[in-house]
Amino acid sequence: IGRFPDLDERLPGAAGIERKAGPGNYPEAAAETLLPAAEHVPITAATLVNGSLPRLLELGCEAFVVLVGPSVPLAPVLFDFGVDAASGFVVIDTGAALRTVMEGGAVQALKRHGRYVTVTSNDPSPVIPAPACAGTGSGGNPVLYYGDVTNPEGGRAA
């Protein structure tokens, strides 16, 4: 859900769904028929703001759902609502990130001041540790994961 860069190269044959559908994308209404049959459903964090996330989670309840984007809250409560992984941005150099934002920098300009991480868990109520002491997935701790979020077995956990 949402247009992701290089989607066609990373997931050949994937169906993209957009509010304002363009070439190669399905309109938002197609979610009603496409999501119930999907195996993997990456959903943009913008759905938190536009109010469409609850319905999308209902429709994709049988799929591996990943909430994706720099504004994704890496909050364990998401797992209680059907999100299997949350992939967002963690700022490492807060001073530099603050200067970049104050100067009008967008996400691309922020990338050098942090990193993208993915948190997954089978435990519906894990505690997210600080990035420097991230859990390994044992004992209910979430996993900070680097790699292809649609293939959790193929990446590397921190």
C-alpha positions as CSV (number, residue, x, y, z in Angstrom):
1,I,0.0,0.0,0.0
2,G,1.7,3.1,-1.2
3,R,4.3,3.5,-4.0
4,F,7.7,2.2,-2.9
5,P,10.9,3.0,-4.8
6,D,12.1,0.1,-6.9
7,L,9.1,-2.1,-6.0
8,D,9.0,-3.7,-9.4
9,E,12.7,-4.7,-9.2
10,R,12.6,-5.9,-5.5
11,L,9.2,-7.7,-5.8
12,P,8.5,-8.6,-9.5
13,G,4.8,-9.0,-10.0
14,A,3.8,-7.2,-6.8
15,A,0.5,-5.2,-6.9
16,G,0.9,-1.6,-5.8
17,I,-2.1,0.2,-4.4
18,E,-2.3,4.0,-4.3
19,R,-4.9,6.5,-3.3
20,K,-4.1,8.4,-6.5
21,A,-3.4,5.4,-8.8
22,G,-1.2,5.9,-11.8
23,P,0.4,3.6,-14.3
24,G,1.3,0.2,-12.8
25,N,-0.8,0.8,-9.6
26,Y,-4.2,-0.2,-8.5
27,P,-6.7,2.3,-7.1
28,E,-7.4,2.2,-3.3
29,A,-10.7,0.3,-3.8
30,A,-8.7,-2.7,-5.1
31,A,-7.4,-3.4,-1.5
32,E,-10.8,-5.0,-0.8
33,T,-10.0,-7.8,-3.2
34,L,-6.2,-7.9,-3.4
35,L,-5.3,-7.9,0.3
36,P,-7.2,-10.9,1.5
37,A,-5.2,-13.0,-0.9
38,A,-1.8,-11.4,-0.3
39,E,1.1,-13.2,1.4
40,H,3.1,-10.0,2.1
41,V,1.6,-6.5,2.6
42,P,4.0,-3.6,3.0
43,I,2.0,-0.5,4.1
44,T,3.2,3.0,4.1
45,A,3.2,4.9,7.4
46,A,1.1,7.6,5.7
47,T,-1.9,5.3,6.4
48,L,-1.5,6.2,10.1
49,V,-2.2,9.8,9.2
50,N,-4.9,9.4,6.5
51,G,-6.9,6.9,8.7
52,S,-6.9,4.0,6.3
53,L,-4.6,1.7,8.4
54,P,-7.3,-0.1,10.5
55,R,-9.2,-1.3,7.4
56,L,-6.0,-2.3,5.6
57,L,-5.0,-4.4,8.6
58,E,-8.4,-6.1,8.6
59,L,-8.1,-6.9,4.9
60,G,-4.5,-8.2,5.2
61,C,-4.9,-10.1,8.4
62,E,-3.7,-13.4,6.8
63,A,-0.6,-11.8,5.3
64,F,2.8,-10.8,6.8
65,V,2.2,-7.0,7.3
66,V,5.0,-4.6,7.4
67,L,4.4,-0.9,8.3
68,V,7.1,1.0,6.4
69,G,8.5,4.5,6.3
70,P,10.7,6.9,8.1
71,S,7.8,8.1,10.3
72,V,6.8,4.6,11.5
73,P,6.6,4.5,15.3
74,L,8.7,1.6,16.4
75,A,6.1,0.8,19.0
76,P,5.3,-2.8,20.2
77,V,1.6,-1.8,20.4
78,L,1.4,-2.1,16.6
79,F,1.8,-5.9,17.0
80,D,-1.5,-6.0,18.9
81,F,-3.3,-4.7,15.8
82,G,-1.9,-7.1,13.2
83,V,1.4,-5.5,12.2
84,D,4.1,-8.1,12.0
85,A,7.0,-5.8,11.5
86,A,7.5,-2.0,11.8
87,S,10.3,-0.6,9.7
88,G,11.2,3.0,10.4
89,F,14.0,5.5,10.8
90,V,16.1,5.9,14.0
91,V,18.1,9.1,14.3
92,I,21.7,8.5,15.6
93,D,23.1,12.1,15.4
94,T,20.2,14.2,16.9
95,G,22.1,17.5,16.6
96,A,22.8,17.1,12.9
97,A,19.3,15.8,12.3
98,L,17.8,18.8,14.1
99,R,19.9,21.2,12.0
100,T,18.9,19.4,8.8
101,V,15.2,19.7,9.7
102,M,15.6,23.4,10.7
103,E,17.2,24.0,7.3
104,G,14.2,22.4,5.5
105,G,15.9,19.1,4.8
106,A,13.7,16.2,3.8
107,V,14.0,12.5,4.4
108,Q,16.8,12.0,1.9
109,A,18.9,14.7,3.7
110,L,18.3,13.0,7.1
111,K,19.5,9.5,6.0
112,R,23.1,10.3,6.8
113,H,22.1,11.1,10.4
114,G,20.5,7.8,11.3
115,R,19.5,4.4,10.0
116,Y,16.5,2.4,9.0
117,V,15.6,-0.5,11.3
118,T,12.8,-3.1,11.4
119,V,11.3,-4.3,14.6
120,T,9.6,-7.7,14.6
121,S,8.2,-9.8,17.4
122,N,6.1,-12.9,18.1
123,D,5.5,-11.5,21.5
124,P,2.5,-9.1,21.5
125,S,3.9,-6.9,24.3
126,P,7.7,-6.7,24.0
127,V,9.7,-3.8,25.5
128,I,11.8,-2.0,22.8
129,P,15.4,-1.6,24.1
130,A,17.6,1.3,23.2
131,P,19.2,0.9,19.7
132,A,22.6,0.3,21.3
133,C,21.3,-2.7,23.3
134,A,18.7,-4.2,21.0
135,G,17.3,-7.6,21.8
136,T,18.0,-10.6,19.7
137,G,14.4,-11.9,19.7
138,S,14.8,-14.2,22.6
139,G,12.9,-13.7,25.8
140,G,10.2,-11.6,24.1
141,N,12.6,-8.8,23.0
142,P,12.0,-7.4,19.5
143,V,14.5,-7.9,16.8
144,L,16.2,-4.9,15.1
145,Y,16.5,-6.3,11.6
146,Y,18.5,-5.0,8.6
147,G,17.6,-6.2,5.1
148,D,14.6,-7.2,3.0
149,V,11.6,-6.9,5.3
150,T,9.5,-9.0,3.0
151,N,11.9,-11.9,3.6
152,P,12.8,-11.9,7.3
153,E,14.8,-15.1,7.0
154,G,17.1,-13.5,4.5
155,G,18.4,-10.5,6.5
156,R,20.6,-10.0,9.5
157,A,19.4,-9.4,13.0
158,A,21.3,-7.0,15.3
